[in-house]
Amino acid sequence: MLSQLSYTSGSKSILEPFIKNYSDRHLVMTMDASNQNRCTLFDLSGKEPIFSTPIRFTTLQQNGSLTSFGPFIHLESYHLDTDPEKLLLKHASQLLDDLTNQPGFNGGLLLRNQDHTGAIIMLTTWENAGSLSNWTEGSSARVLREFQTPGPQNTFYHQDYFVDQN
């Protein structure tokens, strides 16, 4: 199991040198699905971050294979008060287990931010955007929707990426 994950964002030209300089790491370059000029570099090595301002997470749960990480990635970030967070973790953990049988699902992680935010992240990888859409719009993902409504007690963020094949 991957013990920790870190990532950073920037332009492709800024992030590419990391791949060249750290060939011993499992680094994956992705592009924002809504704006291909925005890139994110994921470090799946489980080692200490190499980025100057990394976003770091500790793995709480892993399901499936992350060796091929992608080609389509969906990230959901939740920052909640204590009681709703406990309920989210319970639902997200079960949901991640259940994804094993979801068509197009490759792997996923449930993570906690190591920095001061304490955010909970659910990161899933998919064969294609259609498989992800079938899951997010289906009945099994409904259990997460109650935690996705922004309000004074919680924040929610989601982002879709695809792996840069170049």
ABEGO torsion letter per residue (X at the ends): XBABBBBBBEBAAAAAAAAAABAABBBBBBBBAABAABBBBBBAAGBBBABABBBBBBBABBBEBAAAGOABBBBBBBBBBAAAAAAAAAAAAAAAAAAAABBGBABBBBBBBABAAGBBBBBBBBABAAAAAAAAABAAAAAAAAAABBBAABBBBBBBBBBBAX
